[in-house]
Amino acid sequence: MARPPAELERRITRIKSPQADAASDAASVEATVKMIVADVRSGGDEAVRRYARAFDGSDLAEFEVSAAERDAAVAALDPQTRRDTEFAIARVRAFAEAQLGTILPLEVEALPGLHLGHRVIPIRTVGAYVPGGRYPILSAPVMTIVPARVAGCAEVIACLPPNAHPAMIAGCHLSGADRIFRVGGAQAIAAMAFGTETIPAVDKIVGPGNAFVNEAKRQVFGQVGIDQLAGPSEIFVVADETGKAAMIATDLLAQAEHDVRTRVGLITTDRALAEATLAEVERQLETLPTANVAGPAWRDNGEIVVCADEAAMIAYSDLIAAEHLQVHTRDPQATAKKLSNYGSLFIGELASVVYSDKCCGTNHTLPTMAAARYTGGLWVGSYVKICTHQWLEPAGVAAVAPPAIRQSATEGMEGHRRAAALRL
């Protein structure tokens, strides 16, 4: 995170600061991933197999999940889990369809005889990385695969670690993956970027992962498109004196149990709420079964800041640019309109991050590490290209050729000048 401007720093009081240094030396990860990417690019399946043995203890003869295995994974789902998964798929699909409806083709006659426009073209082949992680996040394949299907991508493949929970395979199948491969880590990203004997090369890779997956996406970008570089999860809450300490603490710890590197925080104008939330987090950690993860996350990355006024609260929140931002104020809709930098906004105390994480319809693949300053999260628009076109009639040529000829001549680009003049 960028250092607050001096004027803003004077208007905040830090009740709890993170203990960990957010900046870490990633040199070893970068070097390891560089080696893996190069090996997979040159060695194909055999290199993937070698890294699967080394990192996952897997010695699979076949990477691809067969149709029979896909059917078995779906059949093995607990009936309620299947209904809940299908509920999430329906909600994500419905919201993605609504979003796609806002992305319209364009045709305009900018001048008489000058026709400009754009088409909305689905990306042909998409690779969805589905993380294994600490928990089987059943919504993960839903968030990356369903929007691709709504966008109209011709082929969607999914890669997930060999030791991923079988329910994750079922989730990939129900979400609409054409092919599913038991390949994880940086080697999966390299395989999808360059292709192997069995894993097809894709046009774009989406989905979160650990530091090695993230670094691999960074290194293959350009060869393929990527959605974003996602770091550890984040949640911040902006609140005034109407905030409820017990609810805020519960929400912070719900996200903190993701990973020991999760960033969580409260930004408030009320010191009493800040101190009550600090005490409440410690109290709830005593009974939270996942405190072995949430506790270190809170200790190392937790933050509580008291701001002099609402303007300072808004400014500090926009500086943080949190992945998930909850608004617990007297008039949350009014506060929300003043906020600019966030991955996804949760307006009012009834809007929990957990609902978006699991099943309400918005995508949970969101920008972290202050990337929300310049980008939003994964959405159906991430799976299409907006490609321009133009066509001219004689009147259009008469309008644009003379300035194009003069500009080309000024630049000394005689070939350009001739091409522009030829059509007059």
Secondary structure, DSSP 8 states (H G I E B T S, - for coil): -----HHHHTTEEEEE---S-S----HHHHHHHHHHHHHHHHHHHHHHHHHIIIII----S--B--HHHHHHHHHTS-HHHHHHHHHHHHHHHHHHHHHHTT---EEEEEETTEEEEEEEEE-SEEEEE----SS--TTHHHHHHHHHHHHT-SEEEEEE-TTS-HHHHHHHHHHT-SEEEE--HHHHHHHHHH--SSS---SEEE----HHHHHHHHHHBTTBEES----S-EEEEEE-TT--HHHHHHHHHHHHTT-TT-EEEEEES-HHHHHHHHHHHHHHHTT-TTHHHHHHHHHHHEEEEEESSHHHHHHHHHHH--SEEEEESSSHHHHHHH----SEEEESTT--HHHHHHTSSS------TTGGGT-----GGGGEEEEEEEEE-HHHHHHHHHHHHHHHHHHT-HHHHHHHHHT-
